[in-house]
Amino acid sequence: MAEVYVKTVRRGRDILVAACDAELLGKTIEGWKVPFVVSEGFYRGAPASVEEALEAVKKATICNLVGKRIVEAAVKQGIIQEAAIIYLGEVPHAQKIII
């Protein structure tokens, strides 16, 4: 089984990378202001290891990460700062935009 799903979309100069822990794909996360859907349409890309996903995230101008596995790894690599994380119940979510 894949550790995460990672999807890369290129639009002009921008590279969007969406990654989520595999077990969250298609789930609705409760415990925040509104339910958060880890949409298959947005997050389903290639099954990958966390390391493969981080390589894609490093090239992104915009990234959207959901799940303990991928968010913690991005923090450890210095890609995401702790202050950028919000928690959807107990599930971490982080976004990063490089201008």
C-alpha positions, 0 to 999 in steps of 0.5 A: 500500500502507498504511504501517500498520494501525490498529485502534481498540476502545472499551470504556467509558471506554477506547480501545484502539489497536493499530497495526503496520507493514503488512508485519508483519501476520500474521507471527510474529517470532522472536528474543525469549523466545517467538515473537510473532504480529502477529495479524490478529485483533488488529492488522488494522484500517484501512490508514492512513498513519503520521500517521493512526495517530498521531492515533488513538494520541494519543486512546488510553488503551491503545496497542499498537504493533509495527514500526519505522515506527510505534514510531519515529514515536510516539517522535518525537511524544513519545507513547512513551518510548525506555525503553518499547520492547522489541525482538522480534529487531530489531522494536520493540514498545511499549505505553502505558497511561494511567490 
